[in-house]
Amino acid sequence: MINYFILQILPYISVAVFIIGLLYRLGRWANARIIHNITLTPAPTTKAGAMLDIAKEATFFRSLFKSDKALWAGAWIMHVALFFILAGHVLGIGLLGRQFAYVGLTSVETSELLSTLLGTFFGIVLLLALFYLLYRRIRINEVRVISAPSDYVMLLLLIGIVAAGNFMRFVPEWGIHYEPVRDYIQHLITFTSITPDMEVMHKPMFIIHLLLVQILLIVFPFSKLLHSVGMFAHRYIINRAYAEPASGLPNAVVKDQAADPKIEPKE
């Protein structure tokens, strides 16, 4: 019964909470007035330049590199490994590990082997990076004093997810192949009930892995992990092309009123 709930019902709940929570947070950010022009100089003079700066920051974490190189090393490696793990899950499950063969790089057998090896490699790198970040929070006093309990919980949750995934790779009898996972996902997408004979119903480690992922989806919009989305809004505010007056500044409203006295002041 519990397996059925985790595999059949909880996925819809977790995805719904994730999407609604994410839209709610994005809506709050979008409706917030920017009452101060806080563009940092030297700033780009065009929107294209601002977008380029944001892309560089999102890719290389330049500001973090300047402020804390030790943290940058762990965080950047962790995010790169996470990116490849997520991409590998989508391509590996969606294309059954044959993605390299489909683009003509290898044979089907070699593609499946590469998919497994790359997934294993980045899984190990990601786990080590997460342990490094946890070590920093525990051992470095300056980091420990500003760490909230939720910071440790999120790290432990991520470690649990990655550890369960790695365990399935290193212990094949506890693992699961691409085909039954894709079949299971197709059942979810088409709102088809899963059956007791499906392989996913009999893989405890996969169920644990999936349960932890769903918990992560539920808490994600309300946690600090949302920085992965909020970073783009934040960087846009401080990297955008300088404009005078800034959108939302009181003097911008005053100018509108001067042009048309009938305009009511905005609250």
Secondary structure as a PSIPRED ss2 file (coil, helix, strand):
# PSIPRED VFORMAT (PSIPRED V4.0)

   1 M C   1.000  0.000  0.000
   2 I H   0.000  1.000  0.000
   3 N H   0.000  1.000  0.000
   4 Y H   0.000  1.000  0.000
   5 F H   0.000  1.000  0.000
   6 I H   0.000  1.000  0.000
   7 L H   0.000  1.000  0.000
   8 Q H   0.000  1.000  0.000
   9 I H   0.000  1.000  0.000
  10 L H   0.000  1.000  0.000
  11 P H   0.000  1.000  0.000
  12 Y H   0.000  1.000  0.000
  13 I H   0.000  1.000  0.000
  14 S H   0.000  1.000  0.000
  15 V H   0.000  1.000  0.000
  16 A H   0.000  1.000  0.000
  17 V H   0.000  1.000  0.000
  18 F H   0.000  1.000  0.000
  19 I H   0.000  1.000  0.000
  20 I H   0.000  1.000  0.000
  21 G H   0.000  1.000  0.000
  22 L H   0.000  1.000  0.000
  23 L H   0.000  1.000  0.000
  24 Y H   0.000  1.000  0.000
  25 R H   0.000  1.000  0.000
  26 L H   0.000  1.000  0.000
  27 G H   0.000  1.000  0.000
  28 R H   0.000  1.000  0.000
  29 W H   0.000  1.000  0.000
  30 A H   0.000  1.000  0.000
  31 N H   0.000  1.000  0.000
  32 A C   1.000  0.000  0.000
  33 R C   1.000  0.000  0.000
  34 I C   1.000  0.000  0.000
  35 I C   1.000  0.000  0.000
  36 H C   1.000  0.000  0.000
  37 N C   1.000  0.000  0.000
  38 I C   1.000  0.000  0.000
  39 T C   1.000  0.000  0.000
  40 L C   1.000  0.000  0.000
  41 T C   1.000  0.000  0.000
  42 P C   1.000  0.000  0.000
  43 A C   1.000  0.000  0.000
  44 P C   1.000  0.000  0.000
  45 T C   1.000  0.000  0.000
  46 T C   1.000  0.000  0.000
  47 K H   0.000  1.000  0.000
  48 A H   0.000  1.000  0.000
  49 G H   0.000  1.000  0.000
  50 A H   0.000  1.000  0.000
  51 M H   0.000  1.000  0.000
  52 L H   0.000  1.000  0.000
  53 D H   0.000  1.000  0.000
  54 I H   0.000  1.000  0.000
  55 A H   0.000  1.000  0.000
  56 K H   0.000  1.000  0.000
  57 E H   0.000  1.000  0.000
  58 A H   0.000  1.000  0.000
  59 T H   0.000  1.000  0.000
  60 F H   0.000  1.000  0.000
  61 F C   1.000  0.000  0.000
  62 R H   0.000  1.000  0.000
  63 S H   0.000  1.000  0.000
  64 L H   0.000  1.000  0.000
  65 F H   0.000  1.000  0.000
  66 K H   0.000  1.000  0.000
  67 S H   0.000  1.000  0.000
  68 D C   1.000  0.000  0.000
  69 K H   0.000  1.000  0.000
  70 A H   0.000  1.000  0.000
  71 L H   0.000  1.000  0.000
  72 W H   0.000  1.000  0.000
  73 A H   0.000  1.000  0.000
  74 G H   0.000  1.000  0.000
  75 A H   0.000  1.000  0.000
  76 W H   0.000  1.000  0.000
  77 I H   0.000  1.000  0.000
  78 M H   0.000  1.000  0.000
  79 H H   0.000  1.000  0.000
  80 V H   0.000  1.000  0.000
  81 A H   0.000  1.000  0.000
  82 L H   0.000  1.000  0.000
  83 F H   0.000  1.000  0.000
  84 F H   0.000  1.000  0.000
  85 I H   0.000  1.000  0.000
  86 L H   0.000  1.000  0.000
  87 A H   0.000  1.000  0.000
  88 G H   0.000  1.000  0.000
  89 H H   0.000  1.000  0.000
  90 V H   0.000  1.000  0.000
  91 L H   0.000  1.000  0.000
  92 G H   0.000  1.000  0.000
  93 I H   0.000  1.000  0.000
  94 G H   0.000  1.000  0.000
  95 L H   0.000  1.000  0.000
  96 L C   1.000  0.000  0.000
  97 G C   1.000  0.000  0.000
  98 R C   1.000  0.000  0.000
  99 Q H   0.000  1.000  0.000
 100 F H   0.000  1.000  0.000
 101 A H   0.000  1.000  0.000
 102 Y H   0.000  1.000  0.000
 103 V C   1.000  0.000  0.000
 104 G C   1.000  0.000  0.000
 105 L C   1.000  0.000  0.000
 106 T C   1.000  0.000  0.000
 107 S C   1.000  0.000  0.000
 108 V H   0.000  1.000  0.000
 109 E H   0.000  1.000  0.000
 110 T H   0.000  1.000  0.000
 111 S H   0.000  1.000  0.000
 112 E H   0.000  1.000  0.000
 113 L H   0.000  1.000  0.000
 114 L H   0.000  1.000  0.000
 115 S H   0.000  1.000  0.000
 116 T H   0.000  1.000  0.000
 117 L H   0.000  1.000  0.000
 118 L H   0.000  1.000  0.000
 119 G H   0.000  1.000  0.000
 120 T H   0.000  1.000  0.000
 121 F H   0.000  1.000  0.000
 122 F H   0.000  1.000  0.000
 123 G H   0.000  1.000  0.000
 124 I H   0.000  1.000  0.000
 125 V H   0.000  1.000  0.000
 126 L H   0.000  1.000  0.000
 127 L H   0.000  1.000  0.000
 128 L H   0.000  1.000  0.000
 129 A H   0.000  1.000  0.000
 130 L H   0.000  1.000  0.000
 131 F H   0.000  1.000  0.000
 132 Y H   0.000  1.000  0.000
 133 L H   0.000  1.000  0.000
 134 L H   0.000  1.000  0.000
 135 Y H   0.000  1.000  0.000
 136 R H   0.000  1.000  0.000
 137 R H   0.000  1.000  0.000
 138 I H   0.000  1.000  0.000
 139 R H   0.000  1.000  0.000
 140 I C   1.000  0.000  0.000
 141 N H   0.000  1.000  0.000
 142 E H   0.000  1.000  0.000
 143 V H   0.000  1.000  0.000
 144 R H   0.000  1.000  0.000
 145 V C   1.000  0.000  0.000
 146 I C   1.000  0.000  0.000
 147 S C   1.000  0.000  0.000
 148 A C   1.000  0.000  0.000
 149 P H   0.000  1.000  0.000
 150 S H   0.000  1.000  0.000
 151 D H   0.000  1.000  0.000
 152 Y H   0.000  1.000  0.000
 153 V H   0.000  1.000  0.000
 154 M H   0.000  1.000  0.000
 155 L H   0.000  1.000  0.000
 156 L H   0.000  1.000  0.000
 157 L H   0.000  1.000  0.000
 158 L H   0.000  1.000  0.000
 159 I H   0.000  1.000  0.000
 160 G H   0.000  1.000  0.000
 161 I H   0.000  1.000  0.000
 162 V H   0.000  1.000  0.000
 163 A H   0.000  1.000  0.000
 164 A H   0.000  1.000  0.000
 165 G H   0.000  1.000  0.000
 166 N H   0.000  1.000  0.000
 167 F H   0.000  1.000  0.000
 168 M H   0.000  1.000  0.000
 169 R H   0.000  1.000  0.000
 170 F H   0.000  1.000  0.000
 171 V C   1.000  0.000  0.000
 172 P H   0.000  1.000  0.000
 173 E H   0.000  1.000  0.000
 174 W H   0.000  1.000  0.000
 175 G C   1.000  0.000  0.000
 176 I C   1.000  0.000  0.000
 177 H C   1.000  0.000  0.000
 178 Y H   0.000  1.000  0.000
 179 E H   0.000  1.000  0.000
 180 P H   0.000  1.000  0.000
 181 V H   0.000  1.000  0.000
 182 R H   0.000  1.000  0.000
 183 D H   0.000  1.000  0.000
 184 Y H   0.000  1.000  0.000
 185 I H   0.000  1.000  0.000
 186 Q H   0.000  1.000  0.000
 187 H H   0.000  1.000  0.000
 188 L H   0.000  1.000  0.000
 189 I H   0.000  1.000  0.000
 190 T C   1.000  0.000  0.000
 191 F C   1.000  0.000  0.000
 192 T C   1.000  0.000  0.000
 193 S C   1.000  0.000  0.000
 194 I C   1.000  0.000  0.000
 195 T C   1.000  0.000  0.000
 196 P C   1.000  0.000  0.000
 197 D C   1.000  0.000  0.000
 198 M C   1.000  0.000  0.000
 199 E H   0.000  1.000  0.000
 200 V H   0.000  1.000  0.000
 201 M H   0.000  1.000  0.000
 202 H H   0.000  1.000  0.000
 203 K C   1.000  0.000  0.000
 204 P H   0.000  1.000  0.000
 205 M H   0.000  1.000  0.000
 206 F H   0.000  1.000  0.000
 207 I H   0.000  1.000  0.000
 208 I H   0.000  1.000  0.000
 209 H H   0.000  1.000  0.000
 210 L H   0.000  1.000  0.000
 211 L H   0.000  1.000  0.000
 212 L H   0.000  1.000  0.000
 213 V H   0.000  1.000  0.000
 214 Q H   0.000  1.000  0.000
 215 I H   0.000  1.000  0.000
 216 L H   0.000  1.000  0.000
 217 L H   0.000  1.000  0.000
 218 I H   0.000  1.000  0.000
 219 V H   0.000  1.000  0.000
 220 F H   0.000  1.000  0.000
 221 P H   0.000  1.000  0.000
 222 F H   0.000  1.000  0.000
 223 S C   1.000  0.000  0.000
 224 K H   0.000  1.000  0.000
 225 L H   0.000  1.000  0.000
 226 L H   0.000  1.000  0.000
 227 H H   0.000  1.000  0.000
 228 S H   0.000  1.000  0.000
 229 V H   0.000  1.000  0.000
 230 G H   0.000  1.000  0.000
 231 M H   0.000  1.000  0.000
 232 F H   0.000  1.000  0.000
 233 A H   0.000  1.000  0.000
 234 H H   0.000  1.000  0.000
 235 R H   0.000  1.000  0.000
 236 Y H   0.000  1.000  0.000
 237 I H   0.000  1.000  0.000
 238 I H   0.000  1.000  0.000
 239 N H   0.000  1.000  0.000
 240 R C   1.000  0.000  0.000
 241 A C   1.000  0.000  0.000
 242 Y C   1.000  0.000  0.000
 243 A C   1.000  0.000  0.000
 244 E C   1.000  0.000  0.000
 245 P C   1.000  0.000  0.000
 246 A C   1.000  0.000  0.000
 247 S C   1.000  0.000  0.000
 248 G C   1.000  0.000  0.000
 249 L C   1.000  0.000  0.000
 250 P H   0.000  1.000  0.000
 251 N H   0.000  1.000  0.000
 252 A H   0.000  1.000  0.000
 253 V H   0.000  1.000  0.000
 254 V H   0.000  1.000  0.000
 255 K H   0.000  1.000  0.000
 256 D H   0.000  1.000  0.000
 257 Q H   0.000  1.000  0.000
 258 A H   0.000  1.000  0.000
 259 A H   0.000  1.000  0.000
 260 D C   1.000  0.000  0.000
 261 P C   1.000  0.000  0.000
 262 K C   1.000  0.000  0.000
 263 I C   1.000  0.000  0.000
 264 E C   1.000  0.000  0.000
 265 P C   1.000  0.000  0.000
 266 K C   1.000  0.000  0.000
 267 E C   1.000  0.000  0.000
